[in-house]
Amino acid sequence: MKNNKEKRRQKLINLLVLFNVYKKDDKQLYEMTLARLEYEYSRYKLQNHPHGEFGSIQWV
């Protein structure tokens, strides 16, 4: 189970690096907990989603 958590942490770190996120609140990504990494990833994913609020195609 610990191995699965470490794999999930590494995957989230890699995904955040794709968003050019290397540090958050003066902490390196590898220093963050799994829960914090999941929170940060979901936040960036929502902000940068192509179908977000601004600039998206809207049906009228």
BAVO-472543 format. One line per field, with one value per residue: chain; x, y, z of N, C-alpha, C, O, CB in turn; residue in three letters. Coordinates in steps of 0.02 Angstrom, whole numbers. Each point is the difference from the previous one (the first is absolute). Glycine has a CB too. Example, Ala and Ser with C-alpha at 12.3 -4.5 7.8 and 13.67 -1.06 7.14 Angstrom:
cadena <- A / A
nx <- 660 / 77
ny <- -284 / 112
nz <- 390 / -98
cax <- -45 / 42
cay <- 59 / 59
caz <- 0 / 3
cx <- 45 / -39
cy <- 60 / 55
cz <- 0 / 37
ox <- 52 / 25
oy <- -1 / 55
oz <- 33 / 8
cbx <- -147 / 34
cby <- -58 / -87
cbz <- 29 / -116
residuo <- ALA / SER
END
This chain:
cadena <- A / A / A / A / A / A / A / A / A / A / A / A / A / A / A / A / A / A / A / A / A / A / A / A / A / A / A / A / A / A / A / A / A / A / A / A / A / A / A / A / A / A / A / A / A / A / A / A / A / A / A / A / A / A / A / A / A / A / A / A
nx <- 41 / 145 / -13 / -134 / 70 / 118 / -98 / -74 / 135 / 38 / -139 / 8 / 147 / -46 / -120 / 90 / 102 / -128 / -13 / 172 / -26 / 173 / -91 / -146 / 61 / 175 / -44 / 114 / -144 / 87 / -80 / -152 / -47 / -17 / -79 / 94 / -9 / -158 / 1 / 91 / -84 / -134 / 69 / 50 / -136 / -81 / 106 / -6 / -169 / 41 / -134 / 62 / -121 / 84 / -43 / -143 / -55 / -111 / -100 / -45
ny <- -59 / 61 / -28 / 88 / 126 / -2 / -1 / 129 / 84 / -23 / 49 / 140 / 31 / -17 / 101 / 118 / -10 / 32 / 141 / 38 / -89 / 14 / 40 / -29 / 132 / 24 / -161 / -43 / -37 / -73 / 88 / -62 / -103 / -88 / 129 / 98 / -83 / 8 / 157 / 24 / -88 / 76 / 143 / -35 / -68 / 135 / 91 / -85 / -40 / 37 / 23 / 140 / 74 / 40 / -47 / -98 / 2 / 95 / -115 / 157
nz <- 0 / -24 / -157 / -10 / 65 / -104 / -125 / 53 / 15 / -150 / -59 / 73 / -51 / -150 / 14 / 58 / -123 / -98 / 81 / -33 / 157 / 31 / 128 / 59 / 95 / -62 / -65 / -114 / -60 / 109 / 122 / -47 / 106 / -125 / 43 / -81 / -136 / 1 / 15 / -124 / -99 / 26 / -26 / -143 / -47 / 18 / -75 / -136 / -31 / -162 / 95 / 100 / 1 / -119 / -155 / 2 / -142 / 88 / -72 / -33
cax <- -41 / 45 / 26 / -52 / -1 / 60 / -12 / -49 / 36 / 45 / -42 / -25 / 56 / 13 / -54 / 8 / 57 / -27 / -31 / 55 / -2 / 57 / -1 / -62 / 9 / 70 / 12 / 7 / -55 / 15 / -8 / -71 / -36 / -41 / -63 / 14 / 13 / -65 / -35 / 32 / -13 / -70 / -6 / 29 / -38 / -60 / 19 / 28 / -41 / -20 / -72 / -16 / -48 / 19 / 27 / -24 / -58 / -62 / -63 / -46
cay <- 59 / 57 / 7 / 32 / 70 / 31 / 5 / 54 / 63 / 14 / 17 / 68 / 46 / 5 / 38 / 70 / 27 / 17 / 66 / 44 / 10 / -34 / 18 / 30 / 27 / -13 / -72 / -40 / -48 / -64 / 9 / 5 / -63 / -23 / 39 / 67 / -6 / -11 / 64 / 45 / -24 / 13 / 73 / 19 / -33 / 40 / 66 / -4 / -44 / 37 / 14 / 38 / 54 / 55 / -19 / -65 / 2 / 0 / -6 / 55
caz <- 0 / 2 / -68 / -40 / 18 / -29 / -72 / -10 / 14 / -56 / -58 / 10 / -7 / -71 / -30 / 20 / -37 / -66 / 8 / 21 / 72 / 30 / 71 / 23 / 68 / 18 / 9 / -61 / -7 / 34 / 73 / 15 / 13 / -56 / 1 / -26 / -71 / -34 / 2 / -47 / -68 / -18 / -7 / -63 / -53 / -10 / -26 / -67 / -41 / -60 / -1 / 60 / -6 / -44 / -64 / -23 / -45 / 40 / -38 / 17
cx <- 44 / 29 / -50 / -4 / 59 / -7 / -48 / 32 / 44 / -39 / -27 / 56 / 16 / -54 / 4 / 58 / -22 / -34 / 52 / -4 / 56 / 2 / -69 / 11 / 70 / 15 / 8 / -57 / 13 / -6 / -73 / -30 / -40 / -64 / 11 / 15 / -64 / -40 / 29 / -12 / -72 / -12 / 28 / -38 / -64 / 15 / 20 / -40 / -24 / -74 / -22 / -47 / 18 / 30 / -23 / -59 / -62 / -60 / -47 / -71
cy <- 62 / 14 / 35 / 74 / 37 / 8 / 57 / 68 / 19 / 20 / 71 / 51 / 9 / 41 / 75 / 32 / 18 / 68 / 53 / 19 / -42 / 11 / 29 / 20 / -17 / -72 / -32 / -50 / -65 / 4 / 0 / -69 / -19 / 41 / 70 / -1 / -10 / 65 / 48 / -21 / 15 / 75 / 23 / -29 / 40 / 69 / -2 / -45 / 39 / 16 / 36 / 57 / 50 / -26 / -67 / 10 / -7 / -7 / 55 / -20
cz <- 0 / -70 / -46 / 15 / -30 / -75 / -15 / 12 / -60 / -62 / 7 / -7 / -74 / -36 / 17 / -36 / -71 / 1 / 21 / 73 / 30 / 75 / 16 / 72 / 27 / 17 / -68 / -2 / 38 / 76 / 21 / 12 / -62 / -5 / -29 / -75 / -39 / -3 / -53 / -72 / -21 / -10 / -68 / -59 / -14 / -30 / -73 / -47 / -61 / -4 / 63 / -15 / -54 / -65 / -26 / -47 / 42 / -47 / 23 / -12
ox <- -17 / 9 / 20 / -9 / -7 / 22 / 10 / -12 / 0 / 21 / 1 / -11 / 11 / 16 / -12 / -3 / 25 / -2 / -18 / 18 / 1 / 27 / -33 / 17 / 7 / 49 / -37 / -27 / -46 / 1 / -15 / 24 / -11 / -21 / -41 / -22 / -9 / -31 / -37 / -12 / -12 / -39 / -33 / -6 / -18 / -37 / -12 / 24 / -22 / -20 / -57 / -27 / -42 / 45 / 26 / -30 / -6 / -3 / -7 / -46
oy <- 50 / 57 / 40 / 41 / 56 / 50 / 38 / 47 / 57 / 45 / 38 / 54 / 57 / 39 / 43 / 60 / 49 / 34 / 56 / 56 / -61 / -42 / 29 / -42 / -23 / -14 / 15 / -19 / -28 / -51 / -3 / -51 / 41 / 18 / 24 / 45 / 28 / 14 / 31 / 43 / 23 / 19 / 38 / 31 / 9 / 23 / 48 / -17 / 56 / 44 / -8 / 5 / 16 / -42 / -24 / 54 / -46 / 32 / 12 / 39
oz <- -33 / -19 / -41 / -46 / -24 / -28 / -48 / -38 / -21 / -38 / -49 / -28 / -23 / -44 / -42 / -17 / -29 / -51 / 17 / 19 / -5 / 37 / -43 / 42 / 56 / 35 / -47 / 51 / 30 / 34 / 60 / -24 / -44 / -55 / -38 / -36 / -54 / -51 / -38 / -43 / -56 / -44 / -35 / -53 / -58 / -43 / -36 / -54 / 7 / -39 / 23 / -55 / -42 / 1 / -51 / -3 / 41 / -53 / 60 / 11
cbx <- -74 / 18 / 49 / -54 / -53 / 47 / 11 / -81 / -1 / 62 / -32 / -77 / 36 / 42 / -60 / -46 / 56 / -13 / -90 / -15 / -127 / 35 / 159 / -89 / -131 / -45 / -29 / 154 / 21 / 75 / 121 / -32 / 5 / 69 / 2 / 67 / 122 / 31 / 12 / 99 / 98 / 3 / 42 / 116 / 65 / -15 / 48 / 86 / -14 / 113 / 40 / 138 / 18 / -27 / 70 / 69 / 71 / 57 / 21 / 134
cby <- -112 / -82 / -144 / -148 / -85 / -99 / -161 / -125 / -83 / -126 / -159 / -100 / -93 / -149 / -146 / -87 / -118 / -156 / -112 / -12 / 82 / 56 / -8 / -27 / 11 / 129 / -16 / 34 / 78 / 24 / 68 / 155 / -15 / -134 / -90 / -13 / -77 / -133 / -48 / -19 / -113 / -121 / -25 / -22 / -122 / -83 / -17 / 38 / -123 / -100 / -93 / -36 / -31 / 114 / 92 / -108 / -4 / 41 / -137 / 45
cbz <- 93 / 140 / 59 / 44 / 130 / 120 / 35 / 75 / 145 / 85 / 35 / 104 / 134 / 49 / 46 / 128 / 98 / 27 / 14 / -135 / 6 / -143 / 46 / -122 / -36 / 6 / 155 / -51 / -141 / -129 / -60 / -44 / 168 / 68 / 138 / 149 / 80 / 90 / 161 / 129 / 72 / 109 / 160 / 108 / 92 / 140 / 150 / 105 / 94 / -17 / -94 / 102 / 161 / 99 / 81 / 109 / -138 / 143 / -74 / -40
residuo <- MET / LYS / ASN / ASN / LYS / GLU / LYS / ARG / ARG / GLN / LYS / LEU / ILE / ASN / LEU / LEU / VAL / LEU / PHE / ASN / VAL / TYR / LYS / LYS / ASP / ASP / LYS / GLN / LEU / TYR / GLU / MET / THR / LEU / ALA / ARG / LEU / GLU / TYR / GLU / TYR / SER / ARG / TYR / LYS / LEU / GLN / ASN / HIS / PRO / HIS / GLY / GLU / PHE / GLY / SER / ILE / GLN / TRP / VAL
END
